[in-house]
Amino acid sequence: MKAKNKRSDGDQLLAMLAALDNPHRLRIVAALAEGGRNYVSQLARELGISRPLLHLHLQKLEEAGLVRSQMELSADGKALNYFDVAAFDVTLTPAAVAIAVQTMSDPERP
């Protein structure tokens, strides 16, 4: 598993799997992987979902380190939030899960 984040490997794996546990988010990652970087309004039109719903899904994906965003100004002065897929590679095997579990934060600790 390769993703730059301050979380432990176990916590990062859990965040990535949770973020990908949604058909909309899988479609978002696929659209960005196939079509490249895109801004929220255009991506929402292409996927056929509302901008607020897309933004919620993009936020979850960004928190997990699967996409990244960059705000830019268009020629006419509009702020456009562009997203693209972050490089990630997850090998999910029983052994990888066992190793990741050893580094997970204890959910019972404050």
Beta strands, then each sheet from edge to edge (+ up, - down):
strand 1: 38-39
strand 2: 67-73
strand 3: 79-85
sheet 1: 1+ 3- 2+
end
